[in-house]
Structure formats: C-alpha cells, structure tokens
C-alpha cells in the first residue's frame, strides 16, 4: 500500500489544508492548541524539500471571529518558518507561489474570504481554477472541518494525488479504536442533541452534566423547579429533547447519577437522588456516583469521554469531572477525550496529557464520525477505509 511517506516531495508544490482556527477576543486571536500540532505536518513537508502552500480558515463570514490569518502566522512561526501572504487567489498569492523554493512555506489568507469555498460543485470554481495548474499534490490535515462540503476539503482529491496529513491520520486511527463493542461512552456537557446521536444499543453509556439530568428527568425523576429552569435556560428546544430522550431510553439502558452535589452557604453538600426534588441547583455528581462510574471505567477496554460531568470551572465542583478523568488516565484502556472543555479540565487538574491515548481538538467532525456519519472530507480521500495514510500510527508522536 502506497503511503504519504513513500512520496518524493523534493521540489514538489504541495497544497496543505490545515486547521488553525482560534478563539478571538476583541479582535485579537488567542493561540489555539491547534497551532503547534499543525506545524508538524508543515515541518515534515519542509524537511522533505517540498514547496508548501498552506490554506486555512478563521471563523465564518458575518461573524465577529471572521478575521485575517496574519496573527495566526505569527503563532505558527514559533514552531516553523512560514511567510504570511495577505491574499488568497489574487496577484500577490500567484507571485508568492511562483517564487516558492524547496523547503519554503507560505500561509495564504483566510480561505473563507472566497465565496467559492462554499460552492465546491460550481462549474467555474475560482479556487480550483487558481490552484490546480500550480500544485502537484494536495494534503488534508484538517479533520475538524472534514464534515464540511467546502472546496478546500472535497474538491482537490478529484484532480490531484491526495493524502491525509499527520493530524488527520492520527485522529482517524484513534477513532477506529473506539468502534469496538465494549467501548464505554461517558457523555456529559450541555449539548444533548449531539449526545443523542451517539446512543447505540451495543454501547455501555454513562451520562452526567446537564445531559445526565435530562436523562433522569426523561425517566420521570423530579430534580426540582430550579434545576429545570436552569437547564431550560441553557438548552435550546429543551421540551422536544426530553421527548426524544423518553423514546430513546425505552430501548436503551444507560448508567445515570445516583447522587448530586449542590451549593449551600458557599459550601459543597451532597444529596442522594432519592432526596430530590430540592430547591438547590445541581453543580456536580456526588461521591457515590463517582465510585459507580469508576467501577465501569475499570472494566472498559476502550473509553470515549465527551463533556464535563458538572460545572468543572466552578470552585468545589470540579471534583466529579477531575476524578473521572484521573480514573481514565490510570486505566490501561484506550482512551479518547473530546471537546475543548475537557481539554481545559485536564490542564487545570494537572493530569499529564500523555496519560490519555488521544485528546481530540475536533468538535462536530469528531462527533459525526463516531455517530457513524460519512464525513465529506474523508470520503473525498477514501479514508473511511484508511487506504491512504501518512505513516503507521505507532510512528506518530503526540
């Protein structure tokens, strides 16, 4: 099987689609955790004497985070030498590509500045017309946008030799591990519709966070009017989702919390589920629930955790999320952690990231893949079968 590492890049022009999308505060980009990993594929290509054109996006048109990639270039330059070009498919970009030498890389501006990025099947697509005569090979290293049918994701593999980048291949290799029958799903957070997508009869599922509360309510537990009001203010279409959960839970057995922690006089106090309803707001799972969940973790051969199990950013109420993360970190099971909130929790808890098999920075693409949906970007590369990879997963470093 021919892989990316078999390709001779010397002197070749490579179009690399990466993801360096970052949080924006008052027009200023914060260095995303995606920046450093993205630099690895760029470095790999430069070491192999390629001429590299990097395309990426920031935000969406019309939104406050829709900005140029100039600030991102500064972040990338901490790890790999790359020149920013304030253009996408104009004269400046054309000149910069013509002047590219082996072992040089340029970052073009936000690909979403071009309307044709959102029209991959347009007959006279300006992005394709610009790049196809200029490049030798296309590399997709942006798993987090592989669920988008955008020109930079799905179109180039039709015309040029195309491969997965280091990050993309690593994500897929990790996801393959959680497809085994006895994978334990730990679903928390406050996005119930996303979590419902992952309900499968063969899976063992633990629920927590606001999602866990909603599952209990769907099973006719009364947690109190204050908790219901709090959850309704957080979750859109709350009543509709409760109805969906009632139907789903009839044919699916899940593991729900048996006690909760609330705040009384600025102190943590725990109540058994049988003590509800109460006027107090739920902030975390209790110790008995933690013990119950940890016993399931010890039996699992693969674990996927999505979302915190309580208000992990609130003092005294990070305990549940931290203890479950520590249990996963100690487990010999393959572990996949998904979502920015859990990534933040791992940092605050000071659990070494190396104790987890894989921490994903992807959101929608990760969840859709696990739910069994075909991702447009992977389909374009024929990567649902992993037919083209950069190199064996055991050679990849975190």
C-alpha positions as CSV (number, residue, x, y, z in Angstrom):
1,X,0.0,0.0,0.0
2,X,1.4,3.3,-1.1
3,X,1.5,5.9,1.7
4,X,2.3,9.6,2.0
5,X,5.8,8.8,3.3
6,X,6.6,7.0,0.1
7,X,6.1,10.1,-2.0
8,X,9.1,12.1,-3.2
9,X,8.4,15.7,-2.3
10,X,11.6,17.2,-3.5
11,X,10.7,20.3,-5.4
12,X,7.0,19.5,-5.5
13,X,4.4,22.1,-4.7
14,X,2.1,20.9,-2.0
15,X,-1.3,22.5,-1.2
16,X,-1.9,21.8,2.5
17,X,-5.3,22.4,4.0
18,X,-4.9,22.7,7.8
19,X,-6.9,24.0,10.7
20,X,-5.6,26.8,12.9
21,X,-9.0,28.3,13.7
22,X,-8.6,30.2,17.0
23,X,-10.7,31.9,19.7
24,X,-11.0,35.6,19.1
25,X,-11.4,38.2,21.9
26,X,-12.0,41.9,20.9
27,X,-10.4,41.2,17.5
28,X,-7.3,39.6,18.9
29,X,-6.6,35.9,18.2
30,X,-5.6,33.7,21.1
31,X,-3.0,31.0,20.2
32,X,-5.1,27.9,19.6
33,X,-4.0,24.4,20.7
34,X,-4.2,23.5,17.0
35,X,-1.3,25.8,16.1
36,X,1.6,23.6,17.3
37,X,0.3,20.3,16.0
38,X,-0.5,21.9,12.7
39,X,3.2,22.9,12.4
40,X,4.3,19.3,12.5
41,X,2.9,18.4,9.0
42,X,4.4,21.7,7.6
43,X,7.8,20.8,9.2
44,X,7.6,17.2,7.8
45,X,7.0,18.6,4.3
46,X,9.8,21.1,4.5
47,X,12.3,18.5,5.7
48,X,11.4,16.6,2.6
49,X,12.2,19.6,0.4
50,X,8.6,20.4,-0.6
51,X,7.4,23.9,-1.6
52,X,4.4,24.3,0.7
53,X,1.2,26.4,0.3
54,X,-0.9,26.4,3.4
55,X,-4.6,27.3,3.3
56,X,-6.8,27.6,6.4
57,X,-9.8,29.5,7.7
58,X,-10.8,31.6,10.7
59,X,-14.4,31.9,11.7
60,X,-17.3,32.4,9.3
61,X,-18.4,35.4,7.1
62,X,-20.6,37.8,9.0
63,X,-19.3,36.7,12.4
64,X,-17.1,38.6,14.8
65,X,-14.4,36.0,14.6
66,X,-14.1,36.2,10.8
67,X,-10.6,37.6,10.5
68,X,-7.4,37.6,8.5
69,X,-4.8,34.9,9.3
70,X,-2.0,37.4,9.9
71,X,-2.0,36.8,13.6
72,X,-2.0,33.0,13.1
73,X,1.2,33.3,11.0
74,X,3.0,34.8,14.0
75,X,1.9,31.9,16.2
76,X,3.0,29.3,13.5
77,X,6.4,31.0,13.3
78,X,7.1,30.0,16.8
79,X,7.4,26.4,15.6
80,X,8.1,26.5,11.8
81,X,9.3,29.2,9.4
82,X,6.4,30.4,7.3
83,X,5.6,33.6,5.4
84,X,2.1,35.2,5.5
85,X,0.6,36.4,2.2
86,X,-2.4,38.8,2.6
87,X,-4.1,37.3,-0.3
88,X,-5.9,34.0,-1.3
89,X,-6.2,33.7,-5.1
90,X,-5.0,37.1,-6.4
91,X,-1.8,38.5,-7.8
92,X,0.1,38.5,-4.5
93,X,-0.7,34.9,-4.0
94,X,0.3,34.0,-7.5
95,X,3.6,35.8,-7.2
96,X,4.4,34.2,-3.9
97,X,3.7,30.7,-5.2
98,X,5.9,31.4,-8.3
99,X,8.8,32.5,-6.0
100,X,8.5,29.5,-3.7
101,X,11.6,27.4,-3.3
102,X,12.1,24.0,-1.9
103,X,12.0,24.0,2.0
104,X,9.8,27.2,1.9
105,X,6.3,27.6,3.1
106,X,3.7,30.4,2.7
107,X,0.4,30.8,4.6
108,X,-2.3,32.4,2.4
109,X,-5.1,34.5,3.9
110,X,-8.5,33.1,5.2
111,X,-9.8,30.7,2.5
112,X,-13.4,31.7,3.5
113,X,-12.8,35.2,2.1
114,X,-13.6,33.5,-1.2
115,X,-17.3,32.8,-1.9
116,X,-16.4,29.8,-4.0
117,X,-15.0,28.0,-0.9
118,X,-18.7,27.3,-0.1
119,X,-19.5,26.2,-3.6
120,X,-17.4,23.1,-4.3
121,X,-19.6,21.9,-7.2
122,X,-19.7,25.2,-9.1
123,X,-18.6,24.6,-12.7
124,X,-16.2,27.6,-12.8
125,X,-14.9,27.5,-9.3
126,X,-12.3,30.3,-9.0
127,X,-10.3,28.5,-6.2
128,X,-9.9,25.4,-8.3
129,X,-9.0,27.4,-11.4
130,X,-6.3,29.2,-9.5
131,X,-4.6,26.3,-7.7
132,X,-4.9,23.3,-10.0
133,X,-2.4,24.4,-12.6
134,X,0.1,25.4,-9.8
135,X,0.2,22.4,-7.4
136,X,1.5,18.8,-7.6
137,X,-0.2,17.3,-4.6
138,X,-2.9,18.0,-2.1
139,X,-2.8,17.2,1.7
140,X,-5.8,17.4,4.0
141,X,-4.7,17.8,7.7
142,X,-7.9,19.4,8.9
143,X,-10.0,16.7,10.5
144,X,-12.1,19.2,12.4
145,X,-13.6,20.6,9.2
146,X,-13.9,17.2,7.3
147,X,-17.7,17.3,7.8
148,X,-17.9,20.4,5.7
149,X,-18.5,20.2,2.0
150,X,-16.2,23.0,1.1
151,X,-14.0,23.4,-1.9
152,X,-10.7,23.2,0.1
153,X,-11.9,19.9,1.7
154,X,-13.7,17.9,-1.0
155,X,-12.6,19.2,-4.5
156,X,-8.9,18.8,-4.9
157,X,-8.8,14.9,-4.5
158,X,-10.7,14.7,-7.7
159,X,-7.9,16.2,-9.7
160,X,-4.6,15.7,-7.8
161,X,-2.8,12.9,-5.8
162,X,-4.2,13.5,-2.3
163,X,-3.3,12.3,1.2
164,X,-4.1,12.7,4.8
165,X,-1.7,14.8,7.0
166,X,-0.2,13.7,10.3
167,X,-3.1,15.1,12.4
168,X,-5.9,13.8,10.2
169,X,-4.4,10.3,10.2
170,X,-3.8,10.3,13.9
171,X,-7.5,11.3,14.6
172,X,-8.8,8.5,12.4
173,X,-6.5,5.9,13.9
174,X,-7.8,6.9,17.3
175,X,-11.4,6.8,16.3
176,X,-11.0,3.3,14.9
177,X,-10.1,2.1,18.4
178,X,-13.4,3.2,19.9
179,X,-15.5,1.2,17.4
180,X,-15.1,-2.0,19.4
181,X,-18.2,-3.4,21.0
182,X,-17.3,-2.9,24.7
183,X,-16.3,0.7,24.4
184,X,-17.6,2.8,27.3
185,X,-19.2,6.2,26.4
186,X,-19.1,8.9,29.1
187,X,-21.4,11.7,27.8
188,X,-21.6,14.9,29.7
189,X,-21.8,18.6,28.9
190,X,-24.8,20.7,27.8
191,X,-25.3,19.6,24.2
192,X,-28.0,16.8,24.5
193,X,-28.8,16.7,20.7
194,X,-25.2,15.8,20.0
195,X,-25.1,13.2,22.7
196,X,-28.3,11.6,21.5
197,X,-26.6,10.9,18.1
198,X,-24.2,8.6,20.0
199,X,-26.9,6.4,21.6
200,X,-26.3,2.9,20.3
201,X,-27.7,-0.3,21.7
202,X,-24.3,-2.1,21.8
203,X,-22.6,0.6,23.8
204,X,-22.4,1.0,27.5
205,X,-23.2,4.6,28.2
206,X,-22.6,6.8,31.3
207,X,-24.3,10.2,31.5
208,X,-23.5,13.3,33.5
209,X,-23.6,17.1,33.4
210,X,-26.8,18.7,32.3
211,X,-27.3,15.9,29.8
212,X,-27.4,13.4,32.8
213,X,-30.0,15.5,34.5
214,X,-32.1,15.5,31.4
215,X,-31.9,11.7,31.1
216,X,-33.1,11.4,34.7
217,X,-36.0,13.8,34.0
218,X,-36.9,11.7,30.9
219,X,-37.0,8.7,33.3
220,X,-39.5,10.6,35.4
221,X,-37.2,11.8,38.2
222,X,-38.1,15.2,39.6
223,X,-34.9,17.3,40.3
224,X,-36.8,20.4,41.3
225,X,-38.1,23.5,39.6
226,X,-34.9,25.5,40.0
227,X,-32.9,22.8,38.2
228,X,-35.4,22.5,35.4
229,X,-35.5,26.3,34.9
230,X,-31.6,26.4,34.9
231,X,-31.4,23.7,32.3
232,X,-34.1,25.2,30.1
233,X,-32.1,28.5,30.0
234,X,-29.1,26.6,28.8
235,X,-30.5,24.0,26.4
236,X,-32.5,25.1,23.3
237,X,-35.6,23.0,22.4
238,X,-35.5,21.6,26.0
239,X,-39.0,20.0,25.9
240,X,-38.5,18.5,22.5
241,X,-35.3,16.9,23.6
242,X,-36.9,15.4,26.7
243,X,-39.5,13.8,24.4
244,X,-36.7,12.4,22.2
245,X,-34.9,11.0,25.3
246,X,-38.1,9.4,26.6
247,X,-38.4,7.4,23.3
248,X,-34.7,6.5,23.1
249,X,-34.4,5.4,26.7
250,X,-37.2,2.9,26.4
251,X,-34.9,0.7,24.3
252,X,-31.5,1.6,25.8
253,X,-30.1,1.1,29.3
254,X,-27.8,3.9,30.5
255,X,-25.9,4.5,33.7
256,X,-27.2,7.6,35.4
257,X,-26.0,9.6,38.6
258,X,-27.3,8.3,42.0
259,X,-26.3,11.4,43.9
260,X,-25.5,15.1,43.3
261,X,-23.6,18.0,44.8
262,X,-25.2,21.4,45.4
263,X,-24.1,24.6,47.0
264,X,-25.3,25.7,50.4
265,X,-23.8,28.8,52.1
266,X,-20.9,28.7,49.6
267,X,-20.1,25.1,50.6
268,X,-20.4,21.8,48.7
269,X,-23.1,19.5,50.1
270,X,-24.2,16.1,48.5
271,X,-27.7,14.6,48.3
272,X,-28.8,11.2,47.2
273,X,-31.1,11.1,44.2
274,X,-34.0,10.0,46.5
275,X,-33.7,13.3,48.3
276,X,-34.8,15.2,45.2
277,X,-36.6,17.4,44.3
278,X,-34.8,20.2,46.1
279,X,-34.6,24.0,45.7
280,X,-30.8,23.8,45.3
281,X,-29.0,24.0,41.9
282,X,-27.0,20.9,40.9
283,X,-23.4,21.6,40.2
284,X,-21.7,18.2,40.2
285,X,-22.1,14.5,40.5
286,X,-21.7,13.1,44.1
287,X,-19.1,10.7,45.5
288,X,-21.3,7.6,45.2
289,X,-21.8,8.4,41.5
290,X,-18.1,8.9,41.1
291,X,-17.4,5.5,42.6
292,X,-20.1,3.9,40.4
293,X,-18.7,5.4,37.2
294,X,-15.1,4.5,38.2
295,X,-16.1,0.8,38.5
296,X,-17.3,0.9,34.9
297,X,-14.1,2.6,33.8
298,X,-12.0,-0.2,35.4
299,X,-13.9,-2.8,33.3
300,X,-13.7,-1.0,29.9
301,X,-11.2,-1.8,27.1
302,X,-11.9,1.5,25.3
303,X,-13.3,4.8,26.7
304,X,-14.7,7.8,25.0
305,X,-15.5,10.9,27.1
306,X,-17.3,13.9,25.9
307,X,-18.0,17.0,28.0
308,X,-17.6,17.7,31.8
309,X,-19.9,16.0,34.4
310,X,-20.6,19.2,36.3
311,X,-19.5,22.8,36.5
312,X,-15.8,21.9,36.4
313,X,-14.8,25.6,36.2
314,X,-16.6,26.4,39.5
315,X,-14.7,26.0,42.8
316,X,-15.6,22.9,44.8
317,X,-17.5,21.4,41.8
318,X,-14.7,20.2,39.6
319,X,-14.3,17.1,41.7
320,X,-16.6,14.8,39.7
321,X,-15.0,15.6,36.3
322,X,-11.4,15.5,37.7
323,X,-11.9,12.2,39.4
324,X,-13.4,10.5,36.4
325,X,-10.6,11.9,34.2
326,X,-8.0,10.6,36.7
327,X,-9.6,7.2,36.6
328,X,-9.5,7.2,32.8
329,X,-5.8,8.3,32.9
330,X,-4.9,5.4,35.2
331,X,-6.9,2.8,33.1
332,X,-5.0,0.6,30.6
333,X,-7.9,1.0,28.2
334,X,-7.6,3.0,25.0
335,X,-8.9,6.5,25.9
336,X,-10.3,9.2,23.6
337,X,-11.1,12.6,25.1
338,X,-13.2,15.0,23.0
339,X,-14.0,18.7,23.4
340,X,-12.4,21.9,24.5
341,X,-13.9,22.0,28.0
342,X,-12.4,18.6,28.9
343,X,-9.1,19.7,27.4
344,X,-9.2,22.7,29.7
345,X,-10.1,20.5,32.7
346,X,-7.1,18.2,32.0
347,X,-4.9,21.3,32.2
348,X,-6.3,22.6,35.4
349,X,-6.3,19.2,37.0
350,X,-2.6,18.8,36.0
351,X,-3.2,15.3,34.7
352,X,-0.4,14.7,32.1
353,X,-1.9,14.6,28.6
354,X,0.3,11.6,27.8
355,X,-1.8,9.5,30.2
356,X,-4.6,9.6,27.6
357,X,-4.4,7.7,24.3
358,X,-5.7,10.7,22.3
359,X,-7.1,14.1,23.1
360,X,-9.1,15.4,20.1
361,X,-9.5,19.1,19.4
362,X,-12.2,18.5,16.9
363,X,-15.9,19.1,17.6
364,X,-18.6,18.5,15.1
365,X,-16.5,16.3,12.8
366,X,-15.4,14.0,15.7
367,X,-19.0,13.5,17.0
368,X,-20.4,13.0,13.5
369,X,-17.8,10.4,12.7
370,X,-18.4,8.5,16.0
371,X,-22.2,8.6,15.3
372,X,-21.5,6.7,12.1
373,X,-21.9,9.6,9.6
374,X,-19.8,9.7,6.5
375,X,-17.6,12.8,6.6
376,X,-17.3,14.6,3.2
377,X,-13.5,15.2,3.6
378,X,-12.7,11.6,4.4
379,X,-15.0,10.3,1.7
380,X,-13.1,12.5,-0.8
381,X,-9.8,10.9,0.3
382,X,-11.4,7.4,0.6
383,X,-10.2,7.4,4.2
384,X,-13.1,5.7,5.8
385,X,-11.1,2.6,4.9
386,X,-7.8,4.3,5.8
387,X,-6.5,3.5,2.3
388,X,-4.0,6.4,2.3
389,X,-2.1,7.4,5.4
390,X,0.9,9.4,6.2
391,X,2.7,6.7,8.2
392,X,1.9,4.0,10.7
393,X,0.2,5.3,13.9
394,X,3.0,3.9,16.1
395,X,5.4,6.3,14.5
396,X,3.3,9.3,15.3
397,X,4.2,11.5,18.3
398,X,1.7,13.5,20.3
